[in-house]
């Protein structure tokens, strides 16, 4: 993976890894969603993944996780549980296991019930989806990411980012009976919000993935006109210009991407 690609991913992560403590009760719509999900069979579970994940840890990492788990078993206040669950999620993420990190982030979201917390859980599972080739784990992370983003949407339906993230999950691991569901969701969002930079960037990423560089260029230039400082747009434009052979612009935007990434 190139430095430029890492920069794009890094900035994306930095934008979502913040939790807020709001909303104490669950809306009826969310309860209905949770009830339907409880009835749905999952491909696996965090409990099934934990033994293998722990066996891959170093002795020092195992000791760190064990200490956090023991501390978690001793606390009773939700605020204390949330703090320890966040630490467990963070350590598992640092140890390179976003599936387990997502499981603990989901427990945080269940306790504090904020759309931002559900978005964190969904994003962590989405990273798992991108990072693993194991189809069973991919399916698990897809299911949990979709569930988390749907919860985020039910709590804050006006936040377009939650809907974009949900669409990207479907695009990354599409349902067999609806292979174009993710792109179609993004196109519908684009019709509703034609100048939204996040949506334009997301459509451009899909176009790049399928080699549609002219379409990606069109989306990204529109996004750049709206937000010329957006690092994701800048770095993606560098990729596209390089792919279509526009060396002058590829170098120009490549330099901008590197500068922005190092700030």
TATA-V614816 format. One record per backbone hydrogen bond with DSSP energy under -1.0 kcal/mol. NH is the residue of the N-H (numbers start at 1). CO is the residue of the C=O. If there is no record, write none. Layout:
nh->NH co->CO
nh->NH co->CO
This chain:
nh->6 co->2
nh->7 co->3
nh->8 co->4
nh->9 co->5
nh->10 co->6
nh->11 co->7
nh->12 co->8
nh->13 co->9
nh->14 co->10
nh->15 co->11
nh->16 co->13
nh->17 co->13
nh->18 co->16
nh->31 co->27
nh->32 co->28
nh->33 co->29
nh->34 co->30
nh->35 co->31
nh->36 co->32
nh->37 co->33
nh->38 co->34
nh->49 co->45
nh->50 co->46
nh->53 co->49
nh->54 co->50
nh->55 co->51
nh->57 co->54
nh->62 co->58
nh->63 co->59
nh->64 co->60
nh->65 co->61
nh->66 co->62
nh->67 co->63
nh->68 co->64
nh->69 co->65
nh->70 co->66
nh->71 co->67
nh->72 co->68
nh->73 co->69
nh->81 co->77
nh->82 co->78
nh->83 co->79
nh->84 co->80
nh->85 co->81
nh->86 co->82
nh->87 co->83
nh->88 co->84
nh->89 co->85
nh->90 co->86
nh->91 co->87
nh->92 co->88
nh->93 co->89
nh->94 co->90
nh->95 co->91
nh->96 co->93
nh->97 co->92
nh->101 co->97
nh->102 co->98
nh->103 co->99
nh->104 co->100
nh->105 co->101
nh->106 co->102
nh->107 co->103
nh->108 co->104
nh->109 co->105
nh->110 co->106
nh->111 co->107
nh->112 co->108
nh->113 co->109
nh->118 co->114
nh->119 co->115
nh->120 co->116
nh->121 co->117
nh->122 co->118
nh->123 co->119
nh->124 co->120
nh->125 co->121
nh->126 co->122
nh->127 co->123
nh->128 co->124
nh->129 co->125
nh->130 co->126
nh->131 co->127
nh->132 co->128
nh->138 co->134
nh->139 co->135
nh->140 co->136
nh->141 co->137
nh->142 co->138
nh->143 co->139
nh->144 co->140
nh->145 co->141
nh->146 co->142
nh->147 co->143
nh->148 co->144
nh->149 co->145
nh->150 co->146
nh->151 co->147
nh->152 co->148
nh->153 co->149
nh->154 co->150
nh->155 co->151
nh->156 co->152
nh->159 co->156
nh->164 co->160
nh->165 co->161
nh->166 co->162
nh->167 co->163
nh->168 co->164
nh->169 co->165
nh->170 co->166
nh->171 co->167
nh->172 co->168
nh->173 co->169
nh->181 co->178
nh->184 co->180
nh->185 co->181
nh->186 co->182
nh->187 co->183
nh->188 co->184
nh->189 co->185
nh->190 co->186
nh->191 co->187
nh->192 co->188
nh->193 co->189
nh->196 co->193
nh->200 co->196
nh->201 co->197
nh->202 co->198
nh->203 co->199
nh->204 co->200
nh->205 co->201
nh->206 co->202
nh->207 co->203
nh->208 co->204
nh->209 co->205
nh->210 co->206
nh->211 co->208
nh->212 co->207
nh->213 co->211
nh->216 co->212
nh->217 co->213
nh->218 co->214
nh->219 co->215
nh->220 co->216
nh->221 co->217
nh->222 co->218
nh->223 co->219
nh->224 co->220
nh->225 co->221
nh->226 co->222
nh->227 co->223
nh->230 co->227
nh->234 co->230
nh->235 co->231
nh->236 co->232
nh->237 co->233
nh->238 co->234
nh->239 co->235
nh->240 co->236
nh->241 co->237
nh->242 co->238
nh->243 co->239
nh->244 co->240
nh->246 co->241
nh->247 co->245
nh->250 co->246
nh->251 co->247
nh->252 co->248
nh->253 co->249
nh->254 co->250
nh->255 co->251
nh->256 co->252
nh->257 co->253
nh->258 co->254
nh->259 co->255
nh->260 co->256
nh->261 co->257
nh->262 co->258
